[in-house]
Amino acid sequence: MEDLEKLRYPIGHFAYPDNISDEDIKQWITAIETLPQRLIDLVSDFSEAQLETPYREGGWTVRQVIHHIADSHHHSYTRFKWALTENRPLVKVYKEKLWSELIDAKTAPITLSLSYLTALHAKLVYMCEGLTPEDLKRNYIHPEGNVNVSVAKNIGKYAWHGNHHFTHIKNLAERKGW
C-alpha cells in the first residue's frame, strides 16, 4: 500500500523561500510556461477509461484533475490582475471540490481545458515576464486565514500547483504502465 501523503502530495507541500530571488521567479515562470504542453504530451493518447481513472483511491479522475487545473489557474490569473490593479484586494475563494463535481469537470472533453490552459498560461507568462520588482511586492488578501499573498509568492504557488497535479497524473500513468 502506497503512503497516502505521498500520493496526495507527490512533490511535497509548497513552501515559499525566505527570500524569493530573481532565479526563483524565472524558474517558476518557466514551469508555468511549459505546463500546458507537458500536460498535452502526457495525456493526449489517454483513452476514455484512463481519463476516468482516479489518480489515487478516493481522488479525482484524470479528467477532473485537468479541468481543476484550468479552473484554479483561471482564478489565479484573476488574482494576479486584482493584486496589480487594486490596493490589497480581498479575493474570493471557490469551492474546488464542488466545482470538480460539476458536469464540465466530470464529462467535458479535456481538450477544452488543455486549450484554455495553453492560452491562459501564454497570457500569464507574458504578464509575469513584464513585472517590475514593485509589482512583485503587491499583494492580495486570501480570506482563509486573512493571509497576504504577494504577486511573487503567487507565481511560485501556481508553478507548484501545476507541477503538483501534473505529477499526480504522471505517477498514475507510471504505476499503471500507460
Backbone hydrogen bonds in HBPLUS format (Angstrom, degrees):
<---DONOR---> <-ACCEPTOR-->    atom                        ^
c    i                          cat <-CA-CA->   ^        H-A-AA   ^      H-
h    n   atom  resd res      DA  || num        DHA   H-A  angle D-A-AA Bond
n    s   type  num  typ     dist DA aas  dist angle  dist       angle   num
A0006-LYS N   A0003-ASP O   3.08 MM   3  5.36 119.5  2.46 103.7 117.9     1
A0007-LEU N   A0003-ASP O   3.06 MM   4  6.42 149.5  2.15 149.9 159.4     2
A0008-ARG N   A0004-LEU O   2.82 MM   4  6.05 155.9  1.87 153.9 160.8     3
A0009-TYR N   A0005-GLU O   2.79 MM   4  5.83 157.8  1.84 148.7 155.1     4
A0012-GLY N   A0009-TYR O   2.98 MM   3  4.89 163.4  2.01 108.6 112.7     5
A0025-ILE N   A0021-SER O   3.13 MM   4  6.49 162.7  2.16 150.1 153.3     6
A0026-LYS N   A0022-ASP O   2.95 MM   4  6.23 160.7  1.99 149.2 154.4     7
A0027-GLN N   A0023-GLU O   2.92 MM   4  6.11 164.4  1.94 151.2 155.1     8
A0028-TRP N   A0024-ASP O   2.89 MM   4  6.09 160.3  1.92 154.3 160.1     9
A0029-ILE N   A0025-ILE O   2.88 MM   4  6.08 160.7  1.92 153.7 159.0    10
A0030-THR N   A0026-LYS O   2.98 MM   4  6.19 156.4  2.03 147.1 153.7    11
A0031-ALA N   A0027-GLN O   2.98 MM   4  6.26 153.0  2.05 145.2 152.4    12
A0032-ILE N   A0028-TRP O   2.98 MM   4  6.28 155.2  2.04 149.6 156.1    13
A0033-GLU N   A0029-ILE O   2.81 MM   4  6.02 158.3  1.86 150.4 157.0    14
A0034-THR N   A0030-THR O   2.95 MM   4  6.09 155.3  2.02 151.0 156.0    15
A0035-LEU N   A0031-ALA O   3.15 MM   4  6.03 132.9  2.38 139.1 149.0    16
A0038-ARG N   A0034-THR O   3.03 MM   4  6.16 161.0  2.07 160.6 166.6    17
A0039-LEU N   A0035-LEU O   2.89 MM   4  6.05 160.9  1.92 163.9 168.2    18
A0040-ILE N   A0036-PRO O   2.92 MM   4  6.18 163.2  1.95 150.3 155.2    19
A0041-ASP N   A0037-GLN O   2.85 MM   4  6.00 166.2  1.87 150.7 154.4    20
A0042-LEU N   A0038-ARG O   3.01 MM   4  6.13 147.1  2.12 139.1 148.1    21
A0043-VAL N   A0039-LEU O   2.93 MM   4  6.11 164.7  1.95 161.8 163.8    22
A0044-SER N   A0040-ILE O   2.94 MM   4  5.35 139.5  2.11 150.0 153.2    23
A0046-PHE N   A0043-VAL O   2.95 MM   3  5.17 167.2  1.97 116.9 120.7    24
A0051-LEU N   A0047-SER O   2.93 MM   4  6.27 155.8  1.99 150.6 157.5    25
A0052-GLU N   A0048-GLU O   3.06 MM   4  6.29 131.5  2.30 140.0 152.5    26
A0052-GLU N   A0049-ALA O   3.22 MM   3  5.10 133.5  2.45  91.9 104.4    27
A0053-THR N   A0050-GLN O   3.10 MM   3  5.17 163.0  2.13 109.1 112.0    28
A0063-ARG N   A0051-LEU O   2.99 MM  12  5.10 163.3  2.02 146.8 141.3    29
A0062-VAL N   A0053-THR O   3.04 MM   9  6.06 134.5  2.25 139.5 144.5    30
A0055-TYR N   A0060-TRP O   2.99 MM   5  6.35 151.2  2.08 172.5 163.4    31
A0059-GLY N   A0056-ARG O   2.87 MM   3  5.06 159.1  1.92 133.8 133.0    32
A0065-VAL N   A0061-THR O   2.90 MM   4  6.21 157.2  1.95 155.4 162.1    33
A0066-ILE N   A0062-VAL O   3.00 MM   4  6.27 164.5  2.02 157.2 160.2    34
A0067-HIS N   A0063-ARG O   3.02 MM   4  6.31 166.5  2.04 155.0 158.6    35
A0068-HIS N   A0064-GLN O   2.77 MM   4  5.88 148.6  1.87 144.6 154.4    36
A0069-ILE N   A0065-VAL O   2.92 MM   4  6.20 157.3  1.97 153.4 158.2    37
A0070-ALA N   A0066-ILE O   3.28 MM   4  6.62 163.0  2.31 147.7 151.0    38
A0071-ASP N   A0067-HIS O   2.96 MM   4  6.24 163.4  1.98 150.5 155.1    39
A0072-SER N   A0068-HIS O   2.77 MM   4  5.90 174.2  1.77 162.7 164.2    40
A0073-HIS N   A0069-ILE O   2.88 MM   4  5.95 165.8  1.90 153.0 157.2    41
A0074-HIS N   A0070-ALA O   2.95 MM   4  5.99 139.1  2.12 140.5 151.2    42
A0075-HIS N   A0071-ASP O   3.15 MM   4  6.50 156.4  2.20 147.0 152.1    43
A0076-SER N   A0072-SER O   2.93 MM   4  6.27 154.0  2.00 144.6 152.7    44
A0077-TYR N   A0073-HIS O   2.97 MM   4  6.10 160.3  2.01 141.9 145.9    45
A0078-THR N   A0074-HIS O   3.22 MM   4  6.53 159.1  2.27 147.4 152.4    46
A0079-ARG N   A0075-HIS O   2.91 MM   4  6.23 152.9  1.99 149.8 158.1    47
A0079-ARG N   A0076-SER O   2.99 MM   3  4.95 112.1  2.47  93.1 110.0    48
A0080-PHE N   A0076-SER O   2.84 MM   4  6.23 154.2  1.91 156.5 163.6    49
A0081-LYS N   A0077-TYR O   3.09 MM   4  6.40 162.2  2.12 148.4 152.4    50
A0082-TRP N   A0078-THR O   2.88 MM   4  6.19 160.0  1.92 152.5 158.1    51
A0083-ALA N   A0079-ARG O   2.89 MM   4  6.04 169.7  1.90 153.1 156.0    52
A0084-LEU N   A0080-PHE O   2.95 MM   4  6.13 148.6  2.05 149.0 157.9    53
A0085-THR N   A0081-LYS O   3.04 MM   4  6.11 124.2  2.36 140.4 153.5    54
A0085-THR N   A0082-TRP O   3.14 MM   3  5.23 143.8  2.28 100.6 111.0    55
A0086-GLU N   A0082-TRP O   2.81 MM   4  5.54 137.4  1.99 158.9 162.4    56
A0141-ILE N   A0089-PRO O   2.74 MM  52  5.92 171.7  1.75 152.2 153.6    57
A0091-VAL N   A0141-ILE O   2.99 MM  50  6.18 164.1  2.02 161.9 165.0    58
A0096-GLU N   A0094-TYR O   3.06 MM   2  5.73 121.1  2.42 109.8  93.7    59
A0098-LEU N   A0095-LYS O   2.98 MM   3  5.45 120.3  2.35 109.2 123.5    60
A0099-TRP N   A0095-LYS O   2.88 MM   4  6.20 157.2  1.93 154.0 161.7    61
A0100-SER N   A0096-GLU O   2.95 MM   4  6.09 146.7  2.06 142.3 150.3    62
A0101-GLU N   A0098-LEU O   3.02 MM   3  5.22 152.2  2.10 104.0 112.8    63
A0102-LEU N   A0099-TRP O   3.10 MM   3  5.34 162.2  2.13 109.1 114.7    64
A0105-ALA N   A0102-LEU O   3.08 MM   3  5.51 117.9  2.49 108.5 122.7    65
A0106-LYS N   A0102-LEU O   3.07 MM   4  6.31 148.4  2.18 153.4 163.2    66
A0107-THR N   A0103-ILE O   2.84 MM   4  5.75 143.8  1.98 149.4 156.9    67
A0108-ALA N   A0104-ASP O   3.06 MM   4  4.71 148.5  2.16 118.0 126.4    68
A0112-LEU N   A0109-PRO O   3.19 MM   3  5.96 154.9  2.26 117.1 122.3    69
A0114-LEU N   A0110-ILE O   2.89 MM   4  6.12 161.7  1.92 158.5 164.7    70
A0115-SER N   A0111-THR O   2.90 MM   4  5.77 160.8  1.93 140.2 145.2    71
A0116-TYR N   A0112-LEU O   3.05 MM   4  6.14 155.6  2.11 138.3 145.9    72
A0117-LEU N   A0113-SER O   2.79 MM   4  5.90 161.0  1.82 146.7 151.8    73
A0118-THR N   A0114-LEU O   3.06 MM   4  6.20 151.9  2.14 139.4 146.8    74
A0119-ALA N   A0115-SER O   3.15 MM   4  6.48 162.4  2.19 151.5 154.3    75
A0120-LEU N   A0116-TYR O   2.78 MM   4  5.92 172.1  1.79 160.3 163.1    76
A0121-HIS N   A0117-LEU O   2.81 MM   4  5.68 166.3  1.82 146.2 150.9    77
A0122-ALA N   A0118-THR O   3.17 MM   4  6.19 147.5  2.28 134.9 143.6    78
A0123-LYS N   A0119-ALA O   3.07 MM   4  6.39 159.1  2.11 152.5 157.2    79
A0124-LEU N   A0120-LEU O   2.85 MM   4  6.10 160.7  1.88 151.0 157.4    80
A0125-VAL N   A0121-HIS O   2.81 MM   4  5.86 165.1  1.83 148.8 152.5    81
A0126-TYR N   A0122-ALA O   3.03 MM   4  6.13 163.4  2.06 143.2 148.4    82
A0127-MET N   A0123-LYS O   2.95 MM   4  6.18 160.9  1.99 149.9 154.9    83
A0128-CYS N   A0124-LEU O   2.82 MM   4  6.03 169.1  1.83 154.3 157.7    84
A0129-GLU N   A0125-VAL O   2.87 MM   4  5.97 159.6  1.91 157.0 161.1    85
A0130-GLY N   A0127-MET O   3.03 MM   3  5.40 146.2  2.15 107.4 117.6    86
A0131-LEU N   A0128-CYS O   3.22 MM   3  5.29 169.5  2.24 108.1 110.9    87
A0135-ASP N   A0132-THR O   3.02 MM   3  4.99 114.6  2.46  95.8 111.8    88
A0136-LEU N   A0132-THR O   3.05 MM   4  6.40 156.2  2.11 155.7 161.5    89
A0137-LYS N   A0134-GLU O   3.14 MM   3  5.30 140.8  2.30 100.6 111.5    90
A0138-ARG N   A0135-ASP O   3.05 MM   3  5.34 147.0  2.16 106.6 116.3    91
A0152-ALA N   A0136-LEU O   3.05 MM  16  4.77 156.5  2.10 138.9 131.4    92
A0151-VAL N   A0138-ARG O   2.79 MM  13  5.80 141.9  1.94 164.2 164.2    93
A0140-TYR N   A0149-VAL O   2.96 MM   9  5.40 151.2  2.04 142.1 146.7    94
A0149-VAL N   A0140-TYR O   2.79 MM   9  5.40 164.6  1.81 160.7 166.0    95
A0142-HIS N   A0147-VAL O   2.70 MM   5  5.13 168.1  1.71 157.5 158.3    96
A0147-VAL N   A0142-HIS O   3.02 MM   5  5.13 130.3  2.27 148.1 149.2    97
A0154-ASN N   A0150-SER O   2.88 MM   4  6.15 151.7  1.96 148.4 157.2    98
A0155-ILE N   A0151-VAL O   3.01 MM   4  6.31 146.7  2.12 148.9 156.8    99
A0156-GLY N   A0152-ALA O   3.27 MM   4  6.64 162.1  2.30 148.6 152.2   100
A0157-LYS N   A0153-LYS O   2.79 MM   4  6.03 156.9  1.84 150.9 158.4   101
A0158-TYR N   A0154-ASN O   3.05 MM   4  6.16 161.6  2.08 147.4 150.3   102
A0159-ALA N   A0155-ILE O   3.00 MM   4  6.18 143.6  2.13 145.7 156.2   103
A0160-TRP N   A0156-GLY O   2.95 MM   4  6.11 166.9  1.97 150.5 154.1   104
A0161-HIS N   A0157-LYS O   2.85 MM   4  6.03 155.0  1.91 139.5 147.7   105
A0162-GLY N   A0158-TYR O   3.11 MM   4  6.05 165.4  2.13 136.5 139.3   106
A0163-ASN N   A0159-ALA O   3.15 MM   4  6.37 167.0  2.17 149.2 153.0   107
A0164-HIS N   A0160-TRP O   2.72 MM   4  5.82 154.3  1.78 157.7 166.0   108
A0165-HIS N   A0161-HIS O   3.11 MM   4  6.38 164.8  2.14 152.9 154.1   109
A0166-PHE N   A0162-GLY O   2.88 MM   4  6.01 156.9  1.93 149.7 157.4   110
A0167-THR N   A0163-ASN O   2.93 MM   4  5.97 156.6  1.99 143.4 149.1   111
A0168-HIS N   A0164-HIS O   3.15 MM   4  6.51 140.2  2.32 135.3 146.1   112
A0169-ILE N   A0165-HIS O   3.23 MM   4  6.57 161.7  2.27 151.9 153.1   113
A0170-LYS N   A0166-PHE O   2.87 MM   4  6.12 166.2  1.89 153.8 158.5   114
A0171-ASN N   A0167-THR O   2.85 MM   4  5.73 167.3  1.86 145.8 149.7   115
A0172-LEU N   A0168-HIS O   3.11 MM   4  6.26 154.0  2.18 141.4 148.8   116
A0173-ALA N   A0169-ILE O   2.94 MM   4  6.21 166.1  1.96 155.0 158.2   117
A0174-GLU N   A0170-LYS O   2.95 MM   4  6.23 153.6  2.03 148.4 155.9   118
A0175-ARG N   A0171-ASN O   2.86 MM   4  6.08 160.5  1.90 149.9 155.3   119
A0176-LYS N   A0172-LEU O   2.90 MM   4  6.11 153.5  1.98 153.8 161.1   120
A0177-GLY N   A0173-ALA O   2.92 MM   4  5.84 114.8  2.36 133.6 148.9   121
A0178-TRP N   A0173-ALA O   2.87 MM   5  4.94 156.9  1.92 147.6 150.5   122
A0177-GLY N   A0174-GLU O   3.23 MM   3  5.01 145.5  2.36  93.2 103.3   123
